[in-house]
């Protein structure tokens, strides 16, 4: 097969609608815009969200407005009970959490949550701790250090 012999499958390509080419074409005279009115004129259309002067829906729903805080810090969250898989007195850092399969990456800072119980004393180094997590780590003889 050569390049000039390649053709699309029949029925996959469609000719575009040619407007304003006479009444015999089926798209003549008003060219699919109907009769008079704002939408029939050139430069037509109203802005998105315009409802003909009625109070727009977006103005009546304040909970749909707002903004996204681009400065918000995202944390990888680690539950305290997941740290039980480390051996006694070992140092737990974000890299070791990735090696253990608890985290996928260290793209974001790590925050240790106080969910569950910890049974082995560890030296945990993370960016943030909840108060309950810090208390539980220190209660079993471990240390919680902020990076």
C-alpha positions as CSV (number, residue, x, y, z in Angstrom):
1,X,0.0,0.0,0.0
2,X,1.3,3.5,-0.9
3,X,0.6,6.8,0.7
4,X,-1.8,8.0,-2.0
5,X,-3.9,4.9,-1.6
6,X,-4.6,5.4,2.1
7,X,-8.2,6.6,2.7
8,X,-10.4,7.0,5.8
9,X,-13.0,4.3,6.5
10,X,-16.3,5.3,4.7
11,X,-18.6,7.2,7.0
12,X,-16.0,8.4,9.4
13,X,-15.5,11.8,7.7
14,X,-18.4,14.3,7.3
15,X,-18.6,17.4,5.2
16,X,-19.0,20.6,7.2
17,X,-22.4,22.5,7.1
18,X,-22.1,25.3,4.5
19,X,-24.5,28.0,5.5
20,X,-25.9,30.8,3.4
21,X,-25.5,29.1,0.0
22,X,-29.1,29.5,-1.2
23,X,-32.4,28.0,-0.3
24,X,-31.8,24.8,-2.3
25,X,-29.0,23.8,0.1
26,X,-31.4,23.6,3.0
27,X,-29.3,26.2,4.9
28,X,-30.1,29.4,3.0
29,X,-32.0,32.6,3.8
30,X,-31.7,32.7,7.6
31,X,-28.8,30.2,7.6
32,X,-30.0,28.3,10.6
33,X,-30.3,31.3,12.9
34,X,-34.0,31.6,12.8
35,X,-35.7,34.9,12.4
36,X,-35.1,38.2,14.1
37,X,-33.6,38.8,17.5
38,X,-30.2,39.2,19.2
39,X,-29.0,35.7,18.3
40,X,-29.7,36.2,14.6
41,X,-27.4,39.3,14.3
42,X,-23.7,39.3,13.5
43,X,-21.4,39.5,16.5
44,X,-24.2,37.6,18.1
45,X,-24.6,36.1,21.5
46,X,-24.8,37.1,25.2
47,X,-22.1,36.6,27.7
48,X,-22.0,33.3,29.6
49,X,-24.3,33.2,32.6
50,X,-26.6,36.0,31.2
51,X,-30.3,35.1,31.8
52,X,-32.1,37.8,30.0
53,X,-31.9,40.3,32.9
54,X,-33.2,37.9,35.5
55,X,-30.9,37.6,38.6
56,X,-28.3,35.0,37.3
57,X,-28.2,31.7,39.1
58,X,-24.5,32.3,40.1
59,X,-25.4,35.4,42.0
60,X,-28.1,33.6,44.0
61,X,-25.7,30.8,45.0
62,X,-23.0,32.3,47.1
63,X,-21.6,28.9,48.1
64,X,-20.7,28.3,44.5
65,X,-18.4,31.3,44.3
66,X,-15.1,31.8,46.1
67,X,-11.5,31.1,45.3
68,X,-8.8,28.5,45.6
69,X,-6.0,29.4,47.9
70,X,-2.9,28.9,45.8
71,X,-0.6,29.2,48.9
72,X,-2.3,26.3,50.8
73,X,0.2,23.8,52.0
74,X,-0.6,20.2,51.2
75,X,0.7,17.4,53.5
76,X,1.1,13.7,53.1
77,X,-0.9,12.3,56.1
78,X,0.5,9.3,58.0
79,X,-1.5,7.6,60.7
80,X,0.4,6.7,63.9
81,X,-0.6,3.0,63.7
82,X,1.2,2.6,60.4
83,X,4.6,3.3,62.2
84,X,4.3,0.0,64.1
85,X,6.0,-1.9,61.2
86,X,9.3,-0.2,62.0
87,X,11.8,-2.0,64.3
88,X,12.4,-0.6,67.9
89,X,14.5,2.5,68.3
90,X,14.8,3.1,64.5
91,X,14.7,6.5,63.0
92,X,11.6,7.2,60.9
93,X,12.1,9.9,58.2
94,X,10.1,10.7,55.1
95,X,12.5,8.6,52.9
96,X,12.0,5.5,55.1
97,X,8.2,5.9,54.9
98,X,8.6,5.7,51.1
99,X,10.8,2.6,51.3
100,X,8.3,1.0,53.7
101,X,5.5,1.6,51.2
102,X,3.5,3.9,53.5
103,X,4.0,6.9,51.1
104,X,4.4,6.9,47.3
105,X,6.7,10.0,47.2
106,X,8.1,12.8,49.3
107,X,6.6,15.5,47.0
108,X,4.8,17.1,49.9
109,X,5.8,17.6,53.6
110,X,4.7,14.8,56.0
111,X,2.3,15.2,58.9
112,X,1.9,12.5,61.5
113,X,-1.7,12.0,62.7
114,X,-2.7,10.5,66.1
115,X,-5.0,7.8,64.7
116,X,-4.5,4.4,66.4
117,X,-1.8,3.4,68.9
118,X,1.9,3.0,68.7
119,X,3.6,0.2,70.5
120,X,7.3,0.5,69.7
121,X,9.6,3.5,70.7
122,X,10.7,5.3,67.6
123,X,12.6,8.5,66.7
124,X,10.1,10.1,64.3
125,X,11.2,13.0,62.2
126,X,8.5,14.7,60.2
127,X,7.4,18.2,59.2
128,X,4.4,18.3,61.5
129,X,2.7,16.3,64.3
130,X,-0.8,16.5,65.8
131,X,-0.7,17.0,69.6
132,X,-2.1,13.6,70.2
133,X,0.5,11.9,67.9
134,X,3.3,13.7,69.7
135,X,2.0,12.6,73.1
136,X,1.5,9.0,72.1
137,X,5.0,8.7,70.6
138,X,6.6,10.2,73.7
139,X,4.4,8.0,76.0
140,X,6.0,4.8,74.7
141,X,9.6,6.2,75.0
142,X,10.0,7.6,71.5
143,X,10.9,11.1,70.2
144,X,8.9,13.3,67.8
145,X,11.2,15.8,66.1
146,X,10.0,18.5,63.6
147,X,12.1,18.8,60.5
